[in-house]
Amino acid sequence: MFHHISYSALEYSINRAYKSRLKQCGQNAEGVFWRNKSTQIARFETLLSITNEASPNPKTIIADVGCGYGAMLNFIEQSAYSKTILYNGVDINRSMIKACWNNFPEKTHLFKVGRKASREVDFSLFSGTFNLCFLNNHQTWERYIFSNLKQSWLKSKFGIVLNLLCEKKANIKNQIYYANRRQFISRATEIFGPTYAISTPRISGDVTFIITKT
Ligand SMILES: C[S@@+](CC[C@H](N)C(=O)[O-])C[C@H]1O[C@@H](n2cnc3c(N)ncnc32)[C@H](O)[C@@H]1O
C-alpha cells in the first residue's frame, strides 16, 4: 500500500514534466526529452531488430510502453518493420496519448492510456520510459521500474526489451536515472530469467536489455 501511494506521487511529477515539455517543444524528439531525432530512432532500431530476432513468429505483436506521441509507429511505418511488427502503444500520460490520437486519426484504437499492454502481446518494448525521474534514491526508482516491468511481463508471451542509460555506478543525476549494467542483469535474471544486454549502437552510455521467457 505504502508503495502505491509513493508511486502515484512519483508519477504525478513525471506526468507534469512530460506534459509541459510536450507543450513547449511540440511533437518531436525534443518534446519527449531526447537530444535529437537520430538518438530517438537509433533506440527504436535496436529494440525492433532484437525483437524481430527473438520472435518465433513472422509477425510479432508488440506493446510500446511509454510510447510518447507515437514516434515508434511512425518509424515502423516508414521501414521494413511494417511487414513484421504489429504495433500497440501505451503511455501513462494522457497528453501523450491525445497527441497519438491526433497523429494517427485512423489508428486511435492502437493507443491507450496505461502502463502495460491492455491485452496479451508477444513482446513489450520500452524506450526511455524510465530515464526521467524525480527522486534522489536510485533504489526506490529501481523498485518502481521492476514493479512496472512485472506488470508488463504478465502481458508478454515471449519477453520484454528495454533500454536504460548506464554508468559505472547506479545513480540519479539531473533527474536522469543511470543503471549499473551488471546489477540490472542480475536483478532481472533473479526476478524473470535469462537477461542479455548490448550497448545500443550509436548511443553512448545507452544499453538495450532483453529478457526472454524460456
Ligand atoms: C523519454 S519519453 C520517450 C517516448 C517514446 N518512447 C519515444 O522514444 O519517443 C518516455 C515516455 O514514457 C512515459 N512513461 C513514463 N513512465 C511510464 C510508465 N510507468 N508507464 C508507461 N509510460 C510511462 C512518459 O509519459 C513518456 O511519454
The ligand as a Gaussian input file, in Angstrom:
#p B3LYP/6-31G(d) Opt

LIG

0 1
 C       11.647000       9.755000     -22.851000
 S        9.939000       9.580000     -23.273000
 C       10.106000       8.524000     -24.689000
 C        8.865000       8.403000     -25.538000
 C        8.966000       7.404000     -26.692000
 N        9.284000       6.064000     -26.201000
 C        9.995000       7.871000     -27.692000
 O       11.099000       7.327000     -27.712000
 O        9.686000       8.779000     -28.477000
 C        9.266000       8.470000     -22.037000
 C        7.751000       8.280000     -22.069000
 O        7.422000       7.263000     -21.109000
 C        6.211000       7.610000     -20.450000
 N        6.202000       6.897000     -19.165000
 C        6.940000       7.154000     -18.061000
 N        6.713000       6.235000     -17.112000
 C        5.813000       5.355000     -17.618000
 C        5.184000       4.179000     -17.109000
 N        5.443000       3.725000     -15.901000
 N        4.303000       3.516000     -17.905000
 C        4.019000       3.989000     -19.142000
 N        4.583000       5.098000     -19.676000
 C        5.471000       5.775000     -18.929000
 C        6.258000       9.119000     -20.353000
 O        4.968000       9.670000     -20.159000
 C        6.910000       9.492000     -21.695000
 O        5.940000       9.714000     -22.687000

